[in-house]
């Protein structure tokens, strides 16, 4: 009875604290993820007030949080949209992977962590935060901008890549053989392909089967189906997160919209618990030794994300200001980076990997909204100074811009909106 009372007190305090932190973040207009991570650091091993009785329940809540994050992400896209993006934007996805995964892998190898940790850290630095970026786009009023579909396409391609990357990572951190890992990957690709095919051909039938006018029944069916599929996927060593993502893709129309509205509060609750749980397993004393590598990695990959967005927007014919806005918007890292690092931490791959990932995400989840807002005006001012300097230079030093740049339209803050 005593332990039950302690559990209720601890877990109640956690939820209340998360609510207050969310309010603070809302008033300051930035993502609450850094505050949730800091709360986990404060109440975890080596923190101010380590938890005891509620830690096991928090672990279960964290796993549900990952599943709901991926389910809600899948609900955002239809199978047709995914196939279209894959056909038209795959070069941008390849550039994104090359520019942003390689720095993470290189850092892990330079630190002497080995090839498995390199694969983990490559994923941490590769994937942008869909949740933070979607919120930033809404806050800045850019949902109708011409460059926004390019940003969303890159995020979609990253999400699709996770359906391949996560099973590989799961096999690597589990230490399975090459043959077993190949079987796991083949199963993951087969399941993903089958779900996409069924969603394109029979999406309406699946949605009609799940659909219900009663919100309670719809919530129970969708949540139960998601947890069931996630459990089966994990049993097959694919990934519970991938299973949840594929369930989200299979649902469409009114069912997806209804499920999204019903599950959003649950997603927010358990996602917050997940970030706290990750912080609980990171000793604050282990962060200072990896702070400089995390800062260096954050600065390098912020620049590579900006370059990725700029190139992709230029390829799509977006004007120069829109290219800078697209690049700056992609900088934030968040939930996926923590999910990936969490797999490695749980498997005990490298003790310092968790602290480095925590510091890295803390830096970029704060820096991301700032780069989204200020990359374009800063770049415009710097290029404007360069242009004025060129005009004041001697005649033989003046370079004539290409015709397409001379005709590039001048945008104000609202140009390009639908």
N, C-alpha and C positions, 0 to 999 in steps of 0.2 A: 504493500500500500504506500509505504514511504517513497519507494523508487518511482511509483506511478505519479505521485504528487510532484516529485522533483522533475520528472519528464515533462509534465504539463507546464510547470513554471518555466523551465528552460525553453521549451518549444514555443510557448506563448510569448516569452520575451524576444525570441528570435523574430517571430512574425511581426510583433509590434515594432521592433526596431527597424525591420525592413520597410514597413509602412512609413515610418517617420523619415527614413533615409530617402525613400521614393519621393516624399513631399518636398524635401530639401532640394533634391535634384530637379524636380519639376519647377520649383520657383527660380532656380538658377539657370534653367533651360539647358541642361545637358544630360547625357545618359547616366542612369543610376548605377550602371555596371561597376565603375570604379569604387563607389561607396559600398556596394555589396561585397566586393573582393576585400576591401579594407576591413569590413565587419567580420568576415571569415578569418582574416589574419589576427584580429583582436581576440577572437574567441577560440582559436585553434591551439595547436601545439606551440608552446613558447609565447603565447599571447597573454593578454592582460587577465583573462578569466576563462580558462579552458573548460569546455563542456564535457559532460560525462554521460549522463543517462540518455540524452536525446540524440547522440551522435549516430547511432545505427538507424534511427528513423529518418534523420536528415539525409543519410546516404541513400535510402530508398526514394525519398522525395527528390533528391538530385537526379537519380536515374530517370524518374518520371518526367522531370524537367527537361532533360535532353530529348526524350521521346516526343514531348509536346512541342518543343521548339521546332523539331524537324517536321512533325505533322503539320503545324501551322504554315511552315515554309512551303510544303508541298501543296497546301490548299490555295496558295497564291497563284499557282500556275496550272494551266490545263496541259494535257499531253500534247495537243496540237501546237501550243505556244512553244513548248520545249523542243519539239522536233523542228519547228521553223527556226528558232534561235540557233539550234545546232547546225543547221544547214547554212545560214547566212552569216553568223558571227563567230564561227569556230576559229578563224585566224586571230581574232582578238583574244579568245580564250587561250590559244597557244602562246601568244606573246605575254599574256598575264601570268601564265604558269612559269614561263622561262624567266621573266624578270623578277618575280616575287618569291618563287620557291627556291631558286638557286642561292640567294643570300643566306637564307636560313640553313640550308644544307651545308654551305661553306663554313658558316660560323660554328656549327656543331663539330665539324671535322677539325677546324682550327683549335677548338677547345679540347680535342682529343676524346670526344664522346662516342665515336664509333658510327658505323653506317646506319644502324636502326634509329639511333637518336637523330641522325641527319635527316632521315625520312620524316620523323616526327616534327622536327623544327622547320623543315621545308613546308609542311602543311600549316603550321602555326603562322608563318609569315606570308603564306600564299593567299589565304582566304580572308576576304573583307567581311565586315559585320553587316549582314543584310538588315538586321533590326535597327542598328544605330543609323545606317545610311537612309533607310526608309523614313525614320523620324526626322532626320536632318533635312531631307528633301521637302517634307511637309512643312517643317518649321520655317524654311527659307522661301516657301512658295514657288518651288521649282518643278513641281510635278508635271506641269504642262510645257516645260522647256524642251527645245529640240534635242538637246544632248541627253536628257533623262532616259529615253529608251535605250541609248547606248550603255549607260550605267547599269540599267536593269538587266540588259542582255548579258553583260559580263558577270553579274551576280548569279543569273540563272545558270550560266555555263559552269561557274564555280560549284554551284549546288549539284549540278549533274555530275561533275567530276568527283564529288564526294561519294557518289554511289559506287565508284570504282576504287577510289583512294582508301576509304574507310575499311573495306574488307581486306585490302592488302595490308594496311596498318595493323588491323586486328590480328592477322596471321603472324606478322612480324613480331609484335610485342608478346604474342603467346609462345613464340619460339618454335613454331611448327616447321616441318621440313619443307623443302622447295616443292615437292610433289603435292603435299597436303595444301600448301599455300596456293598452288595453281588450281587445285580442285575448288578451293574456297572462292577464288576469283572467278572461275568459270561459273560456279553456282550464282554468284552475285550478279554477273553480267547477264546470265540467262534469266534470272528472276526480274532484273530491271527491264530487260528487253520485253519479256512476257507481259509485265505490268503496263509498259508503255503501249504495246500492241492492243491489249485488252481495253485500256483507257481510251485509245483513239477509236477503236471499233465499237466497243460496248460500254463506253463511259456512261451513257444515259441509262442503260439497263442497270448498271451497278448503283448509280445514284438513286434510281427509282426504288431499288431494293432496300437501300439504307434510309431513304426519305421517310419522314414522319411529320405530321402537323403538330404533334405534341413535342415541345422543346425537351421535356424530360426524357422521352423515349429516344429522341434523336441524339441527345447527349450520351446516353447510356450505350446505344448501339455503336456510335462512332468511337467513343473512348474505349469500349470493350474490344472492338475490332482492331483498333490501333495497338493496344497492349498485347492482344493475342498474336498479331502478325509480328510485332517487335520481338516478342518472346520466341516465336518460331525461328525468326531470322537469327537471333542470338544463339539459339540452340544449334543452328547450322553453321555457326561461326562466321556469319556474314556481317551483321551489325544491327543492333536494335534500332539505331538511328536511321539507317538506310531503309529498314522495313517501315518505319513510321513515315518517312518521306514519300515512299512509294504509295502508301495508303492515301496520303494527301493528294497525290497526283491523280489517283484513280477516281476521286470524288470531284464533281464539277457542278456548275449551275447553282440552283437554289440550295441544294444540300451543302455544298462547299461554303456558301455564304452564311447559311444558318449555323453550321458547325463552327465556323470561324468566330461568329459573334458569341456563341455559347462557351467556346473553349478559351477565348482570349483571357478572361480573368484567371482561369486555372493555369494557363501557360505562364502568365506573368508571375503568379505565386510560386510555382514549382521551378521556374527559371531562376528566380531570385534565390530560392533555396539551393539550387545547383551552384550558383556563383559563390554563395557563402560556404558550401561544402568544399569547393576547390580551395578557397582561402583557408579553411580549417586544416587542410593537409599541407599547408605551406608554412614553415617556421619563419616568422619575420626576420630572425637573425640571419637567415640564409639568403636574404635579398641583397643586402649591401655588397657582398662579393661579386654578384653578377649584374650589378646596376650599370656599370660602364658598358659591358657587352650588350646589355638590353637596350641602352640608349643609342649606341652605335648602330645596332640592328634596326631600331625604330627609325632613325634618321635616314638610313640607306633605303629601307623598304617604303618609307613615306615618299621618297623621291622616285622609286621605281613604280609605285602605284600611280603617281601623278603622270609619269611618262606613259604608262599603260593607257590611262584614260585619254590623254592627249592624242596618242597615236590612233586609238580606236575611233575617237570622235573625228579626227582628221580624215580617216579612211571613209567615214560615213558622210563627208562633205559638210561637217559642222564648222562654223566660223571660228576664228582664233579665240575669242572670249569664251565661247561654249566649250572649246577643247580644254582650256584651263579649268573651267568649272567642273567638267567631267572628271579630270584627273584629281583635283582637290577633294571631290566628294568620295572617292574610293579609298581614301587613306585609312579610315577607322577599321580596327580589328576588334573582335569581341567574342561572341558566343561560340563560334566554330573553333577559334583558336584555343579556347579553354577546353572545349570538348576533346580536341585532338591531344592536347597536353595532358588532360585527365586520364586518357587511356594509357599513356606512357607512365604517368605517376603511379597509377594503380598497379601496373605490371612491374614497377621498380626498375625501370630501364636506366635512369640516370638521376641521382638525387638532386642535382642542381637544375635540372630541366624545368621542373615545376616553378621554382622561384624566378627563373629567367623569363618563363612564359607569363607569369603573373606581372612582373615588372614591365615587360614588353606591352602587354595588353593595357595595363594601367596608363602607360605613356600615350599609346596611340588612340585609346578610346577617349582620352581628353583632347589630344591633338587633332583627331579626325574632324570634329565639328568646326574647329578653327580653320583648318586648311580648306574645308568646303566653303567657308564664308569668305576667306581672304586670299586664296591662291590667285583667283582671277584679277582682283584689283591690284595686288602687289605685282603680278607678272605684267599687267598692262602698264603700270607706272614705270617699271624697270625697262620694258621694251620701248616705252615712249621716250625715256631719257636717252636710251641708246640711239633712237631714231633722230632726236634733236641733236645729239652729239655728231651724228653722221652728217647732218645737214650743215653744221658749222665747220666741218672739216674741209681741208683743201679739195679742190675739184677732182684731183686725181684719186682721192681716197673715197669719193662718194660711190656707193654701189646702187645700181638700179634694181628695185625689187622685181620679181617675176610678174607677168601680167595678171595671173590669177590672184596674187596678193594685193595688187593695186586695185582690183575690182572687188576685194573682200568687203562685204557690207559691214557698216559700223552698227554695233548693237548697243542698245541701252539695257537696263536691268530687266526689261520685260520682253525683249525681242525673242522671237522663236517660240512663243507660247502657242499652244494649240487653240 
